[in-house]
């Protein structure tokens, strides 16, 4: 693996707190589409799903089985319906895998889903197979005769890296394929004309209206009852879940409890990552609104930017601190930041829904 100099800044312009979003942003930039402002900006959402195994409370399982997201309908849906982008998922045989990487050209590109164990620019590579599947974009030949250039779109590692074809095959067909990613590629193609910014704003307005009208639902399955909270209630429910996780702060870092401590740290890291994406998404919405001065007052665009940078940013910062400290006081600061967010995020959604 070789880092390619002079490319990190270029990739940084489209980098995102999710690797697949940053990689896709690099591809869509080839045909003039800013993924953040024209896709991510359109979805104003918050969803929390929690599972209860039975009607009887089971504190450890119930308090840890929850997932929070602000990704709404998802970047694929918005990209396809607003901008005519076509995604083709495919599973290639090992013998055909490398030949398929050059498809797309100027009209698109290829995204690869790889086992992070084999990606040496990740700090945790080689630690354990399948910690998380990782998505990168293919960007042509590398500096060596048997190398390809891969674009890493995650904010933490943004840049372009060269890997040998054999190393890419190892990452694409891992020995321990715990996430069933072997041979998985996504072809991204431009199949229509991108929407105009005012059309993206129309989607954002509808998204905000749906955000405010969303309600709680429950689905009973053999795996338990899944409760879905949406809109401001999802943020408030996340605050309650964070407070439920407080038991982690009481554990001592002894040999007997170390696994439980690290599991709790992982729970907080999941929340931290999604809060980072929330900052990114609300910043994108602010940029979209700021670019439509005839439709959106500057005061509203500025308020959304402050929401992203300060309110969501405060929650993200508190969560990052909590991951390191596992301190009860830091947990309280995160819970307080989320409590303020639930109200303010809803207020600004209401204002946007009326433009």
BELPEZI-V34451 format. One record per backbone hydrogen bond with DSSP energy under -1.0 kcal/mol. CO is the residue of the C=O (numbers start at 1). NH is the residue of the N-H. If there is no record, write none. Layout:
co=CO nh=NH
co=CO nh=NH
This chain:
co=2 nh=162
co=7 nh=11
co=8 nh=12
co=11 nh=14
co=16 nh=155
co=18 nh=22
co=19 nh=23
co=20 nh=24
co=21 nh=25
co=22 nh=26
co=23 nh=27
co=24 nh=28
co=25 nh=29
co=27 nh=30
co=28 nh=31
co=28 nh=33
co=29 nh=32
co=34 nh=38
co=35 nh=39
co=35 nh=40
co=36 nh=41
co=39 nh=42
co=40 nh=43
co=46 nh=231
co=47 nh=69
co=48 nh=229
co=49 nh=67
co=50 nh=227
co=52 nh=225
co=58 nh=62
co=59 nh=63
co=61 nh=65
co=64 nh=66
co=65 nh=51
co=67 nh=49
co=69 nh=47
co=71 nh=74
co=74 nh=78
co=75 nh=79
co=76 nh=80
co=77 nh=81
co=78 nh=82
co=79 nh=83
co=79 nh=85
co=84 nh=191
co=86 nh=189
co=88 nh=187
co=90 nh=185
co=93 nh=96
co=93 nh=97
co=96 nh=100
co=98 nh=101
co=100 nh=103
co=104 nh=107
co=105 nh=108
co=107 nh=190
co=109 nh=188
co=110 nh=138
co=111 nh=186
co=112 nh=136
co=114 nh=134
co=115 nh=118
co=116 nh=119
co=119 nh=122
co=122 nh=125
co=124 nh=127
co=134 nh=114
co=136 nh=112
co=137 nh=151
co=140 nh=149
co=144 nh=147
co=146 nh=165
co=147 nh=142
co=148 nh=163
co=149 nh=139
co=150 nh=161
co=151 nh=137
co=152 nh=159
co=153 nh=16
co=154 nh=157
co=159 nh=152
co=160 nh=4
co=161 nh=150
co=162 nh=2
co=163 nh=148
co=164 nh=168
co=165 nh=169
co=166 nh=170
co=167 nh=171
co=168 nh=172
co=169 nh=173
co=171 nh=115
co=172 nh=183
co=176 nh=178
co=177 nh=180
co=181 nh=184
co=183 nh=92
co=184 nh=113
co=185 nh=90
co=186 nh=111
co=187 nh=88
co=188 nh=109
co=189 nh=86
co=196 nh=200
co=197 nh=201
co=198 nh=202
co=199 nh=203
co=200 nh=204
co=201 nh=205
co=202 nh=206
co=203 nh=207
co=204 nh=208
co=205 nh=209
co=206 nh=210
co=207 nh=211
co=208 nh=212
co=209 nh=213
co=210 nh=214
co=217 nh=228
co=219 nh=226
co=221 nh=224
co=224 nh=221
co=225 nh=52
co=226 nh=219
co=227 nh=50
co=228 nh=217
co=229 nh=48
co=231 nh=234
co=232 nh=236
co=233 nh=237
co=234 nh=238
co=235 nh=239
co=236 nh=240
co=237 nh=241
co=238 nh=242
co=239 nh=243
co=240 nh=244
co=241 nh=245
co=243 nh=246
co=245 nh=248
co=246 nh=249
co=247 nh=250
co=248 nh=251
co=252 nh=254
co=254 nh=258
co=257 nh=261
co=258 nh=262
co=259 nh=263
co=260 nh=264
co=261 nh=265
co=262 nh=266
co=263 nh=267
co=264 nh=268
co=265 nh=269
co=266 nh=270
co=267 nh=271
co=268 nh=272
co=269 nh=273
co=270 nh=274
co=271 nh=275
co=272 nh=276
co=273 nh=277
co=274 nh=278
co=275 nh=279
co=276 nh=280
co=277 nh=281
co=278 nh=282
co=279 nh=283
co=280 nh=284
co=281 nh=285
co=282 nh=286
co=283 nh=287
co=284 nh=288
co=285 nh=289
co=286 nh=290
co=287 nh=291
co=289 nh=292
co=292 nh=295
co=292 nh=296
co=297 nh=301
co=298 nh=302
co=299 nh=303
co=300 nh=304
co=301 nh=305
co=302 nh=306
co=303 nh=307
co=304 nh=308
co=305 nh=309
co=306 nh=310
co=306 nh=311
co=307 nh=312
co=310 nh=314
co=311 nh=315
co=312 nh=316
co=313 nh=317
co=314 nh=318
co=315 nh=319
co=316 nh=320
co=317 nh=321
co=318 nh=322
co=319 nh=323
co=320 nh=324
co=321 nh=325
co=322 nh=326
co=327 nh=331
co=328 nh=332
co=329 nh=333
co=330 nh=334
co=331 nh=335
co=332 nh=336
co=333 nh=337
co=334 nh=338
co=335 nh=339
co=336 nh=340
co=337 nh=341
co=338 nh=342
co=340 nh=344
co=341 nh=345
co=343 nh=347
co=344 nh=348
co=345 nh=349
co=346 nh=350
co=347 nh=351
co=348 nh=352
co=349 nh=353
co=352 nh=355
